Amino acid sequence: MIRESVVGRMEIVSHDQAEYLEAIATVAKRGLSSGILYDALHVTAAIKTSCERIHTYKLEHFRPICPSTILLSTP
């Protein structure tokens, strides 16, 4: 079910060192830590690919790190 509904809509995005450091800095500037770094990497990938929307069940994780140019929504 997931493969049929999601995989065809996804793109694998690689991060370089500068993008990892940017994600770490974003999290650190806001006084956050731990697993939110992975959310920050998702945001970095969204910015890199000019994504307009992030679907997540964890809106509270993405709100403090996502730029206003990307819409956050719950599926």
C-alpha positions in Angstrom: 0.0 0.0 0.0 2.7 2.5 0.9 4.8 1.6 -2.1 1.9 2.2 -4.5 0.7 5.4 -2.9 4.0 7.1 -1.9 7.1 5.8 -3.6 6.3 7.1 -7.0 5.9 10.6 -5.6 9.2 10.7 -3.7 12.7 11.7 -4.7 15.9 10.6 -2.9 17.9 13.7 -1.9 21.5 13.5 -0.8 23.0 16.1 1.5 26.5 17.4 1.3 28.6 18.5 4.3 27.4 22.1 4.2 23.8 21.0 4.2 24.3 18.8 7.2 26.0 21.7 9.0 23.2 24.0 8.1 20.7 21.6 9.6 22.7 21.2 12.8 23.0 25.0 13.1 19.3 25.4 12.6 18.5 23.0 15.4 21.2 24.5 17.7 20.1 28.1 17.1 16.7 27.2 18.4 18.0 25.4 21.5 16.7 22.1 20.2 18.4 18.7 20.2 18.2 15.0 19.5 15.9 13.5 16.8 14.7 16.9 15.6 17.9 17.0 13.6 16.4 14.4 11.3 13.4 16.7 10.8 15.8 19.5 10.0 17.4 17.3 7.3 13.9 16.8 5.8 13.4 20.6 5.8 16.9 21.0 4.2 15.9 18.5 1.5 12.6 20.3 0.9 14.4 23.6 0.5 17.0 22.1 -1.9 14.2 20.6 -4.1 12.0 23.7 -4.0 9.3 21.7 -2.2 6.1 23.6 -1.5 4.7 21.4 1.2 5.7 18.9 3.9 3.2 16.4 5.1 3.8 15.2 8.7 2.0 13.9 11.7 4.5 15.9 13.9 3.7 19.5 13.1 5.1 20.5 16.4 8.5 19.2 15.3 8.6 21.1 12.0 7.0 24.5 13.0 10.1 25.9 14.8 12.5 24.8 12.0 10.5 25.2 8.7 10.6 28.4 6.7 7.3 30.1 6.0 7.7 29.4 2.3 7.0 25.7 2.9 3.4 24.8 3.9 3.1 22.2 6.7 0.1 19.9 6.8 -1.0 16.7 8.3 -2.1 14.0 5.9 
